Amino acid sequence: MDQFSDQPAAHLIEQGVSVEPKWWHTSTVYQIYPRSFVDSNGDGIGDIPGITSKLDYLKELGVGVIWLSPIYASPMDDNGYDISDYQDIAPEFGTLADFDHLVSEARRRGIGVLLDLVVNHTSDEHPWFVEARKSIDNPYRDFYIWRQPGADGGFPNRLRSSFGGPAWTLDPETGEYYLHMFSRRQPDLNWENPKVRAEIYKMMNWWLERGICGFRMDVIDYIGKKVDQEIVKDGPHLHDYLQEMHRETFGSRDVLTVGETWSATPGSALLYSGKDRHELSMVFQFEHVTQQWDAKFGKWRPKPFDLVRLKSVLSKWQYALSEDGWNSLFWGNHDLPRAVSKYGNVTGYHIESAKMLATVLHLMKGTPFIYQGEEIGMTNVPFTKIEQYRDIETLNMHRLHVEAGYSPEDFLRGANENGRDNARTPMQWSAAPHGGFTTGVPWIEVNANYEMINAESAMTDENSVWNHYRKLIELRKKHPVIVYGLYQSWLDQHPDIFVYSRTLKGDRLVVVANFTPRPISLTIPGELQISGECLISNYSPVEELSEGVELRAYEAFAILCEAPAK
């Protein structure tokens, strides 16, 4: 794993580092959506041998961890987030032997493998649920959440699925409803049952013993739910369960654990990851994502981009976890749109804005996460009809919105901006057919711009987005101020510019970024008027900040002024 070879923990503490140094503080994580990464056998679906074949690519990029979206056995109702066997691999992805080979080959290159773990729910084809629905007195019945019909004979209560519609489905064989906070084919596990928890911990240890470096934990804030009080997230026993999980599984191991927590606030994040807590390494929070959603229609009718609001949210989290906990840094993932399409400019300044976004994110305090293809500037896919989509959430929401009178055209505009399939189109490796992803027919269409945007051409261009990411990843390994420096935002109300500094024991890093396609004349505060080494820039190097600075479209740079050597 990545560590400062010449920066032992004691020395970092002397420099003013307030948190205990961890190997994942200096690492960059790369998320892989296996179905869409590399297809090794021509069936149109990405697989584990395909991932293994690209480990040298990932090593050259410099990442220290690869996070795999679920690869477990699954009927793929929700592309693997519906698990039917926690201890086997989906046949379309390969075998356990393939997985063990991947872990071994990754470790040989200094890369850890992080597994995506879904323990809020299973597939309805999991043996536990197959047994549970046989009768109300089956030994596995209490592995899931069942309720009698309501007084009117209908749903037990008003809970709604995140994928649309009621969160309850009637099981005709037993006359009871089961809970599913997502698809009806994803019944929720009953975490109040200690037998469920014991089985999950046993399974987690089984994977840890296979050599993985940790877990990303899907919708982990749901597991403490109190159904009868209609409490889904942040239930009263959520942290009890996580502390028990820590004790029974990864607590004694030096691994990375990241919780997906859509409900997290800066205060509750410290409950998960504070230095005196024994739960997770960090959480994914999504406040910077949801603040751009419509109050009624959510992501399907996005708000206009507002940089002041974005800066406010990002800085709030930087300050809240400054002395305790740890931030995860990300623009995108398998559920979110492509970063450069959402926050940048893909028509006139594609390369400049992609580099700008990378610079702003990677130089903050926290562990950066790259979603596959982000490092080459992959963009949203402009689908023209609903039949091109494969995502269950998008298809369900399309039906519900159209039934409610929302125009199909308006829905498609929202889906093309924020839908999950934007991130799931195949990785663009080359200008070969289907972007070099497969020799067969891909499970979902490849973005038509693959001839212009692909890894093969990016790696040979020293000015490419890919090489910009590679440099940022390397800078994090070399400069403690990037990893542990104190964050301070500046010019918070400026509508077009993001400016922040990082400070560690006399070293000061200043980051300046223009979020617009226009030149900007900027007045620099006196405290930031420095000269030093330009660590990175998406135009020509800038080595001095004077009172007035002229910024080009989407220009971003970072200047490091080091304390004089003693």
N, C-alpha and C positions, 0 to 999 in steps of 0.2 A: 504494500500500500504506500501511497505517497506520504512522505514526511520531509521536513527540513533536515537534510543530512548534516548541516552545520549549525543547526539551531536547536540544541537540547532544551527540554522543557524548563529547566532551571533558568537558562539564559532568557527564554521568552518571558518568564515571570518577572525577571529583573527589568525587562523592558516595559513593564506595565501591563502585561497581558492579564486580564481579570478572570478568564476561564481556564479550566484545565485543558491543555492542548490534547487534541485527538487526531488520529490519522485522517479522519474524514473532513477535518477542517481545511486541509490543503488539497483535498481531492476535488475533482469535477466528475459529476455523475452523468452518464449518457443513457437516456431511456430508449429502449428498443421495443417496438410493437412487433412481435415475432411474425405475425401473419403478413406484415407488409415490409419486412426488412430485406431478406434475400431468399429466393426460392431455389433450392439446390437440385430438385428432381423434376421440375417442369410441370408440376400439377397446379401451378397458379397461386400457391399458398406458401408464404415464407416459412422457414423451418429452422430447427436448431443447427443442423450441419451448415446451413447458410450463414448463420450468425458466426459459427466457428471460423468459416472461411474469410470473414472480415475482421478478425481480431487484430491482424497487423495494421489494418486501416485505423482501428480505434486506438491502438498503441501509438501510431504515428501522430494522431490527433492529440494524444496526451492524457486521455481520460483515465481515472483510477478505478472507476466502478461502472459496470453496466447493470441497469435495472431492466429486468424482463417483465413485460406485462404477462398475465397468466399463461402458463404453458401446460397446465394440468389437464387431465382427461375432462372433457366437457362436451355437451351436445351443441355448444356454440350458439345458444339463443342470444347471449350478450357477448359474443366473441371471447369466450373464455372466462368471463367474470361470473359464470355459472358453473361451478365445479362439481363434477360427478364422482371424482376420485382424487383426493388430495395427494395420494402417494403414487400416482402414475402420470405419464405424459400423454397428451392428446396425440393420437396416431398421425395426424397431419403435420405435427411438429417434429415427430421423431420418437425416440425411445429413452429410457432412463440411461442406457449406455451412452447415447448421444449427449445427454445432459452432463453426465459425469466427465465425458471427454471435453466438453466445453469448459467446465469448471477447471479442469486440469490445465488445459491450454491457456485459459485466461490467466490463471495464477502464474504460469510460466512467464507471462508477459507483464506481471505486476498489476493485473486487473482483477478486482473482485466481482462476484456475481451476486446481485441483490434480487431476491424473488418477490414478486407481487403476490400478496397473500389476502384472500377474501374470506373472512371469518364471520361477517355479519349474516351471510346467507350461503346456501349451497344451490346446486341445481335440483330440480324436482326429480332428476334421475339418480341422485345420490342414494346409495343403499339405505342410509338412515331415513330418508324421506319415503322411499318405497315401502319400507317397513312401517313407518309412522302412520301412513294413511290407510293401512290395512284394517285397523280397529282402534277404538278409543282407549283400549287397555293394552295396546302393544307396548313392549318395553321401550321402543324408540319414539312413542307418541310425544313425550315431553321434551324431545330434542328440538321441537319446533313450537310455534306459538299458535294455539288453536282457541277459538271462541265460539260459543253458541250464537245463533242468529239473534239480532236485536229484538226488542219487544214487538216491532212491527213485522218480524219475520225477515228483515233485510240485514244489511251489514251491521256488524257488532258496534262500530262507531264511525267517526268521520275521517279517519286517517286516509290520506291520499298517497298513491305511489309516485315516486319521483319520475317515473316514465309516463305518467298520466293515468287518470282513472282511479278507482278505489284501490286501497292497499289490501283488500280482502278478496279471496276467491273461495267459493263454496265447494267443498269436497262432497259430491253426492253420495258416496259410499257410506260416510259416517254422519252426514248431516251437519258438520261443523265447518266453519270458515278457518282458513289458515292465512297468516300474515305474510305479505311480501311487499317490502318497501320499494322494490324495483319491479322487474317483470314478474308476471304470475308464475313463471317457471323458475323463480329464484326465491323460494320460501326462506323466511328469516329464522335463524337459529335462536334457541332460547338460552341466552347466556345466564339466566338465573339458575339453570340446571348444572350443578357441579360436575355431572358426568360429561356434559358437552364440553365444558372447559378443560377437563382432564384429557379428553380425546384430542382436542385442539393442541394442547401443550405437548402431548406425546408426538403428534404429527410434526410440530414445529421443530422439536429436538431432532427428529429423524432427518429433516432437511439440513439443519445446522451441522449435523454430523457428516453430511455429504460434502461439506466444505464451502457452503455459501458464506457470504460476508454479511448477511442480514436480510431484513424484510422491509418492503414498502407495504403498509397495511391499509387496505381499501376501506373507505368510509368507517374508520375505526370509531368515530364519535357516535355511531349508531348502536354499539353493542350494549350500552347500558339502558336501553329504552324501557319505559314503563307504559305499556300499551293501553291499559285501562284509563290512565290519566292523559293519554294522547301525547306523551312525551317521547319523542323519537331520538333527538340528539342530546348529548350531555345529560344523560340520566343520572340519578343519584348514586349509582354504584359503578359508573364508568371507570373512575380512577381506581377503585378497589380492584376491578378486574384487570386493569393494566398493570397495577403493582403486583398482583398475583402472577400474571403472565411473565413479568420481568423476573420474579423470583424463580419460577418454574422452568424458564427457557433461556433467554439470552442474557440474563443479568450477570452471569459469571463469565461471559465471553466478550471479547473486544470486537463487537460487531456494530453495524449501522442499522438503526430502526427509524423509519419515517412514517408518521401517521397522516393519512388523508383526512382532514378535518374541515369541512366546509363551514362549520359553525364556530370555528375558533376565533377568539378575540385575543388581543395582546395579553390580557390578563389570564385567560384560560390557557394560553400557550405555555405559560410557565408552570401550570399544573402538570402538563405532559412532560416538559423537558427542562425544568429548572434544576439547578445544581443540587438541591436538596431533595429532589424527587427521584423516584426509581421507576421510571416508566419508559419513555422513548428518547431517542437522540434529538429529534426535531419533528416538527409537523409541517405539512403543507397547509397554508392558509390561502384563502381565495378572495380576500376583500378587494384587492386591486382588480380582480376579474369581475366580481358581481356589482361593483359600483358603476359599471358601464351597462348594466342591464335595466330594462324597463320594469317599473314597479309592478305592472299587471302582466305583461307578456313575457317577462324575463329576457333570456338571451335571444329569443326569436324576433324581438324588435329592439335592437341595440340603440343605446344613446350615442350621441356624437362624442368623439374623443375629447377629453378634458384633461390636459396635462397637469393643471394645478391640483385637481382631485387625485390624479395618479400619484403625483409627488407626495401629497399629504399622506396617503395610505402607506406608501413604501417607507417614507421617513418615520411614520408612527411606529411601524414594526421594527425598524432599525433601532430607534430609541428604546422601545420597550424591552428588547432582548439584548441591549448593549452590554450589560454587566452579568447577565444570567441567561440561560437558555441558548438557543442557536437558531438562526434564520435559514430557511430553504429559499433559494433564489431561482425563480423560473418565470419565463414568459409563456411557455406552452407545455402541453402534454397530450396524451391520447384522447382527452375529452375536450380540448380547447383548439381554437383556430390557430393557424400559422402566425407566428409572431410578427413577421415583416408585413403580412397583410393586415393585421389588426392594429399595429402601432406604427408601422413604417409607411413606405411608399413604393409600391411595386411597379408603377408605371414610368416614373421619370428618374427615381433615385433608389432603385432596388438595392444595389450593392452598398451605397453610402448609408442608407437607413438601416440595413441589416447589420452593418458593422457598428453603427451608432448604438443600436439596441443592445448588442453584445457587450459593448464597452460599458454602458451604464449599469447593466446587470452584474457583470463579472467582477467589477471593482467594488461592489458593496460588501458588507460584512455578512458572511454566511457561506453555505455550500451551494455552488451553482449546479443547476440541472439543465442539460441540453436534451431537447427532444429530437429524435432521429430526423435528419434532413434540415434541421434548423441551421446547422453549421455550413450548409451550402446555400442557404437562403430560399428553401422551398416555400411555395406560396399556397394559398387557398385554391381549391379547384372550382372552376365556374360551372357547376352542373346546371343543366337547363330544364330537367324534369325530375320528378320525385322518384321515378323508377331507377335512376342512376344511384340512388342512395342505398346503403346496406345497413345502416345503424338503426337498431330497434327503437331507440329514443326518438330519433328524427321521424321515423315512419309513424310511430304512435302519435307524436305531437302534431304531425301533419294532418292526420285523420281528425284529431280532436279540434284543431284550430279551424279546419274547413267546415266541420259540423257546426261549429260555433259562429260561422259567418265570416271568418277571416279569409281574405282572398288567397288562393293558392300562389299567386305571383308574389304577394307580400311575404308569405311564409318562406318561399324559396329564396327570396332576397336575404331574409334573416338566417336561413340555414346555410347559405353560401358564405355568410360572414362569420357565423358562430357555431355551425353544426359540427358534430364530432368527426364526421367522415373527412373533413378538411385535413385532419392530422393522420388519417388512416390510409390515404392513397399511397401506393408503393414508393419506397425509397428510390430516388433517381440516381442510379450509379453511373450511367453512361448515355451516349446518344444512340445506343443500339435499340432495337424494338422493345417497347415496354420499359424503356429506361434501363435496360439491363437487369431488371428485377427477376424476370422469369423467361424461359423459352416457351412457356405455354400461354394460356389465357389467364390473365390476372383476375383474382377474385373480386376486385373492384378496379375501376378504370385508373390508369396512370394519368397524372396531370399532363396535359398536352404540351407543356413548356419544357419537357425533359431534355429536348435536344439542346436547349440553351442553358438550363440549370441542371447540372449533374456533377457528381463527385469526381469523376475522371478528369474533366476539364478544370475543375476548381483546384485540384491538388497540384496541377502543373502551372498555375498562375500565381505568382508571388503576391499579387494584389487582390486575391480572391477573398470572399467571405470566409472560406475554410481556413486559409492561412491566418486570417485575423483571429479566429477562434483558437487556433493552435497557439498563437502567441499569447493570448489572454490566459489560457490554461497554464502555460509555462511561467508566466509572470506570477501567478498565484503560488507556485512552488518556490519561487525565488525571494519574494518580498513579504516579510512578516507584516508590514503595514497594510497590505491588501487583505490579509487574513484576519488580523487582530486589531487593526487601527480603529480608533474612536471615529464614529461617523458624525458628521455635522452637515446639515443641508443649508443652502444659501439661496437667496432670491426666490423664496417660496411662492410668492404671488406672481412671478413672471409667467405669462401664459405660454411661452414658447421655448424656454431654456430650462434645463435641469443642471444645477451646479451643486456639487457636494465635495467635502474634503474628508480625508482619513488621516488620523494622526497617531503616531506611536513613538513615544520617547524621543521627541525632537524631529523625527521624520514626518514630512507632510506630503500627502498626495492630493492633488486637486483635479477633479473630473468636471469637464464642461461639455454639454451636449445640446445641440440645436435640434428640436423635434419637428422642424418645419422645412418645407422646400424653398424657403426664402432666405436670403442673406439677412443677418441680424447684427446690428451694432449694439454691443453690450458694454455697460460700465461695470468694471470689476471692483468689488469692495476692497478697501485697502488691505485688509487682513489676508486677502488671497493674491495679492500682487507679488508673485514669486518668480524665480527663475530656477531652472534645474534640468533634469533629464526628462525628455519626452518618452514615456514608456510605450505609448501606443497612440496612433492617430489614424483616422480614415482619409485624411488628405496628407499634406506635407507636415513634418514634425513641427510642433509648437513648443518652444523651450522657455518661453517667458510670458508671463501674464502682466501686462501693464494696465493702466487705468481704463483704456479703451481697447476693445477687441472687436474685430470684424469676423463674424462667423459665416462660413459658407453653408449652403443647404445641407442639412443633416450632418454637419460637421461635429465630430466628437474627438476629444483627446484627453490625455492624463499626463500631468507633469509631477515628477517626484523631486522634492527638495529634501535632501538628506541632511541630518544633523552632522556637524563637523566631527570628524574622528577625534577621539581623545588620545 
